[in-house]
Amino acid sequence: MILCLLLSVGCGTDRETTRPTIGPITESVYASGVVKAAGQYQVYPVATGQVTEILVHEGDTVKAGAPLLRIDDRSTNASARSASAQVRLLEHNASENGPVLVQLRESLAQAQDRFVVDSANYERQKVLWSQQVGSKVELEQRELAYRTSKATVVRAAKALNETRERLRTELEVARNNAAISAAGNEDRTPASLIDGIVYDLLVEPGELASPQKPVAVVGSAHDLYLELEVDEKDIARIRVGQEVTVTLELYDRTFDAAVTRIIPLMDPRSRTFTVEARFGDRPPRLYPNITAEASIVLQRKGRAMTIPASYLVEGSKVLIGEEELREVRIGLRDLERVEVLDGIDSTSVIYKP
């Protein structure tokens, strides 16, 4: 009796079976990512120097242009002072009442006075010579003095004009240099580029700031969105506007969102594409860089004939007998079930492989 029972168990042919069921199914693509603040960026200083003062705190709301910290760059400060002093000096010299132009105008006036005297003497000597009075040597001396005075006037006028133009040009250059130095001073006080929140401060007073190291993270205070990574095999099925179901580590529930942007460039290291989504049902509190898991809904069907995905053989076949395979046409899929469009009906019994 015991032997017969053992033979019966050992030779049994019972296998796990199921029948298709009718119900809803949702096909979706899995994506992981993080929460981002719109406009979120790292603040890099332009100048190198020691941080002397932090002007904001983490979590502070700031306006565009608001200074975040001060950097002590003494060489830039000295350069700015020198450029400012040069501008003041050239403004004084380039003015019409400045000592340089006043002296040149006086020299021109003296040359003109001398020219008037020498011109009159020359004219008188020519009259005398025409009356046979005086000598030819005296006439030639008066003429030489006249020509010398005339050339001196020309040189003095030219010197005055050239110096005036040179000083004006030097003043313009000095003002440009001063503006550049002033910009250098502004560079010693990095400011926010947007209206937003200071999410992080990456330096402390006394530390060295440099253009190679960020000093703060700033982003939008209100506009936070999802930055998701989608595998390259799935990206062709993603469209703007598709529904997204989001799970966050902060909460024990899901939130609704929608795809708003697809960046059409694959990351060659992760072989993924970046997809952005905006919350429709926004969580009460959000923080940049928190982890998110999402399902991007491709299609929904409220009434479909489905079977467990584990019952598929070779991707599109099912066992309708212990050894009999039948081809079926597959529709939507989720993580556990697949829709069967043709090949079997709701009364069919299928065997688990």
C-alpha positions in Angstrom: 0.0 0.0 0.0 2.8 2.4 0.9 4.7 1.5 -2.3 1.7 2.3 -4.4 1.3 5.7 -2.7 5.0 6.5 -3.4 4.6 5.6 -7.0 1.5 7.7 -7.3 3.3 10.8 -5.9 6.4 10.2 -7.9 4.5 9.8 -11.2 2.0 12.6 -10.7 1.6 15.1 -13.5 -0.1 18.0 -11.7 1.4 21.4 -12.8 0.5 25.0 -11.9 -2.1 26.4 -14.2 -4.2 29.6 -14.6 -6.8 31.2 -16.8 -6.8 34.7 -18.2 -8.5 37.4 -16.1 -10.3 40.5 -17.1 -9.3 43.8 -15.4 -7.4 47.0 -15.8 -3.7 47.2 -16.8 -1.3 50.1 -17.0 1.9 50.0 -19.1 4.6 52.2 -17.8 8.4 52.8 -17.9 10.4 52.9 -14.7 12.7 55.9 -14.1 14.8 57.0 -11.2 16.0 60.5 -10.4 16.1 63.5 -8.1 14.2 66.6 -7.3 15.7 69.8 -8.7 15.1 73.5 -8.2 14.5 75.5 -11.3 17.6 77.6 -12.2 19.6 75.6 -9.6 23.3 76.4 -10.1 26.6 76.5 -8.2 28.1 79.9 -7.6 31.7 80.2 -8.6 33.8 83.3 -7.6 35.8 85.1 -10.3 38.5 86.4 -7.9 40.8 84.4 -5.7 41.2 85.3 -2.1 40.3 84.7 1.5 36.6 84.7 2.5 36.2 87.5 4.9 32.4 87.5 5.5 29.4 85.4 4.7 26.4 87.7 4.0 23.6 85.1 3.9 22.5 81.9 5.6 21.4 78.6 4.2 17.7 78.8 3.5 17.7 82.5 3.0 15.5 83.9 0.2 17.6 86.3 -2.0 16.9 88.6 -4.9 18.9 88.6 -8.2 22.0 90.7 -7.6 22.1 90.2 -3.8 25.7 89.7 -2.6 26.4 86.3 -1.0 29.9 86.8 0.5 33.0 88.9 0.4 36.4 87.9 -0.7 39.6 89.7 0.3 41.7 90.2 -2.9 44.2 92.8 -1.9 45.9 93.0 -5.3 42.7 93.8 -7.0 41.8 96.4 -4.4 45.2 98.1 -4.8 44.8 98.0 -8.6 41.4 99.7 -8.3 42.8 102.4 -6.1 45.7 103.0 -8.5 43.3 103.2 -11.5 41.1 105.6 -9.6 44.0 107.9 -8.8 45.2 107.8 -12.4 41.7 108.9 -13.6 41.7 111.9 -11.1 45.2 113.0 -12.3 44.3 112.8 -16.0 41.0 114.6 -15.4 43.0 117.4 -13.9 45.6 117.5 -16.6 43.1 117.1 -19.5 41.0 120.0 -18.3 41.5 123.3 -20.1 42.5 124.9 -16.8 44.9 122.1 -16.0 48.6 123.0 -15.6 49.8 121.1 -18.7 47.4 122.8 -21.2 47.7 126.2 -19.4 51.5 126.1 -19.9 51.2 125.2 -23.5 48.7 127.9 -24.2 51.0 130.4 -22.5 53.8 129.2 -24.7 51.6 129.7 -27.8 50.6 133.1 -26.7 54.3 134.1 -26.2 55.1 132.7 -29.6 52.3 134.7 -31.2 53.4 137.9 -29.5 56.9 137.4 -30.7 55.6 136.7 -34.2 53.6 139.9 -34.2 56.8 141.9 -33.2 59.1 140.1 -35.7 56.4 140.5 -38.4 56.2 144.2 -37.9 60.0 144.6 -37.8 60.3 142.7 -41.0 57.7 144.9 -42.7 59.4 148.1 -41.6 62.8 146.9 -42.7 61.3 146.0 -46.1 60.0 149.6 -46.5 63.3 151.1 -45.4 65.2 148.9 -47.9 62.8 149.9 -50.7 63.8 153.5 -49.8 67.5 152.6 -49.9 67.8 152.9 -46.1 69.6 150.3 -44.1 71.6 147.3 -45.3 70.6 144.1 -46.9 72.1 142.2 -44.0 69.6 143.9 -41.6 66.7 143.0 -44.0 67.8 139.4 -44.0 68.1 139.3 -40.2 64.6 140.7 -39.9 63.2 138.1 -42.4 65.0 135.3 -40.5 63.5 136.4 -37.2 60.0 136.6 -38.9 60.2 133.1 -40.3 61.5 131.7 -37.1 58.7 133.3 -35.1 56.1 132.0 -37.5 57.5 128.4 -37.3 57.5 128.7 -33.5 53.8 129.7 -33.5 53.0 126.7 -35.7 54.9 124.3 -33.4 53.4 125.7 -30.3 49.8 125.4 -31.7 50.5 121.8 -32.8 52.0 120.9 -29.4 48.9 122.3 -27.7 46.4 120.4 -29.9 48.4 117.1 -29.8 48.8 117.3 -26.1 45.1 118.0 -25.6 44.2 115.0 -27.7 46.7 112.7 -26.0 45.5 113.6 -22.6 41.9 113.0 -23.6 42.8 109.6 -25.0 44.8 108.7 -21.9 41.9 109.8 -19.7 39.5 107.5 -21.7 41.9 104.6 -21.3 42.3 105.3 -17.6 38.5 105.4 -17.1 38.2 102.0 -18.9 40.9 100.6 -16.7 39.1 102.0 -13.6 35.8 100.4 -14.8 37.6 97.1 -15.2 39.1 97.4 -11.7 35.7 98.3 -10.3 34.3 95.2 -12.0 37.1 93.3 -10.2 35.9 94.7 -6.9 32.4 93.5 -7.7 33.9 90.1 -8.5 35.1 90.0 -4.9 31.5 90.0 -3.9 29.8 87.0 -5.7 26.0 87.7 -6.1 22.9 85.6 -6.8 21.9 85.5 -10.5 18.3 84.8 -9.8 15.5 85.3 -7.3 15.6 82.2 -5.1 16.9 80.4 -2.1 20.5 79.8 -0.8 20.3 76.0 -0.6 23.9 75.5 0.5 27.0 77.4 1.5 30.2 75.6 0.6 32.8 77.8 2.3 33.4 79.2 5.7 35.0 82.6 6.7 38.8 82.3 6.5 38.8 79.7 3.8 40.4 80.4 0.4 37.9 81.0 -2.4 39.0 80.4 -6.1 37.3 80.2 -9.5 37.8 76.4 -9.4 35.7 75.8 -6.4 31.9 76.6 -5.9 31.0 78.7 -2.9 27.2 78.3 -2.8 24.2 76.6 -4.4 21.2 78.8 -5.3 17.9 77.8 -6.9 14.3 78.7 -7.3 12.3 78.9 -4.0 9.0 77.7 -5.5 9.6 76.0 -8.8 10.9 72.4 -8.1 10.7 69.6 -10.6 11.8 66.0 -11.2 14.9 65.1 -13.2 14.5 61.5 -14.2 16.8 59.0 -16.0 15.2 56.8 -18.6 17.0 53.9 -20.2 17.8 54.2 -23.9 15.6 51.2 -24.8 12.6 53.1 -23.5 13.2 56.7 -24.5 11.5 56.3 -27.9 8.1 55.7 -26.1 8.3 58.8 -23.9 6.3 61.8 -24.9 5.8 65.3 -23.3 2.5 65.3 -21.4 2.6 61.7 -20.3 1.4 61.0 -16.7 4.0 60.2 -14.1 3.5 58.5 -10.7 6.2 59.5 -8.3 7.4 57.9 -5.0 9.6 60.0 -2.7 11.6 58.8 0.3 10.1 61.6 2.4 6.5 60.3 2.1 4.5 57.1 2.3 2.3 57.9 -0.7 2.6 58.6 -4.4 2.3 61.9 -6.2 1.1 62.7 -9.7 3.3 64.6 -12.2 3.6 65.0 -16.0 6.5 64.9 -18.5 7.4 68.4 -19.5 10.7 68.0 -21.3 12.9 65.4 -22.9 16.5 66.2 -23.4 17.5 64.5 -26.7 21.1 63.6 -25.7 22.1 60.3 -24.2 24.7 60.1 -21.4 27.3 57.7 -22.8 28.3 56.5 -19.3 24.9 55.5 -18.0 23.2 55.0 -21.4 20.3 57.0 -20.2 18.3 60.1 -21.3 17.2 62.9 -19.0 13.5 63.5 -18.7 12.0 66.4 -16.7 8.6 66.2 -15.1 6.5 68.8 -13.1 4.4 67.9 -10.1 0.6 68.2 -10.5 0.0 67.0 -7.0 2.9 68.7 -5.3 4.2 67.4 -1.9 3.9 69.7 1.1 7.6 70.1 1.4 10.3 69.5 -1.2 14.1 69.7 -1.1 16.5 69.7 -4.1 18.5 66.4 -4.7 16.1 64.1 -2.7 15.7 60.7 -4.4 12.6 59.9 -6.5 11.4 56.8 -8.2 8.8 57.2 -11.0 6.6 55.3 -13.4 6.0 57.0 -16.6 2.6 55.9 -17.9 2.6 54.9 -21.5 -0.9 53.4 -21.8 -3.9 52.5 -19.7 -6.7 50.1 -20.4 -9.7 49.7 -18.0 -10.7 46.3 -19.3 -8.2 43.9 -20.7 -7.6 40.1 -20.7 -4.3 39.5 -18.9 -2.2 36.6 -17.8 0.9 36.6 -15.4 4.1 37.6 -17.3 5.8 34.5 -15.8 3.5 32.2 -18.0 5.0 33.5 -21.3 7.4 31.3 -23.2 9.9 32.8 -25.6 8.2 36.2 -25.2 5.0 35.5 -27.1 3.9 31.9 -26.5 2.0 30.0 -23.9 1.6 26.4 -22.9 -2.0 25.2 -23.5 -0.9 21.6 -22.7 2.0 20.1 -21.0 4.0 20.2 -24.2 1.8 22.2 -26.6 2.9 25.8 -27.3 0.6 28.4 -28.8 1.5 31.8 -30.3 -0.4 34.7 -28.7 -0.5 38.4 -29.6 0.7 40.6 -26.7 -0.7 44.1 -25.9 0.1 46.1 -22.8 2.6 45.0 -20.1 3.2 46.0 -16.5 5.7 44.5 -14.1 3.5 41.5 -13.3 1.0 40.9 -16.0 0.7 41.1 -19.8 -2.4 41.7 -22.0 -3.3 39.0 -24.5 -5.1 40.2 -27.6 -5.4 37.0 -29.6 -4.5 33.3 -29.5 -6.5 32.3 -26.4 -9.7 33.3 -24.7 -10.8 33.8 -21.1 -11.7 30.1 -20.7 -8.3 28.8 -21.9 -6.2 26.9 -19.3 -2.5 27.7 -19.6 0.4 25.9 -17.9 3.3 27.6 -16.1 6.6 26.8 -17.8 
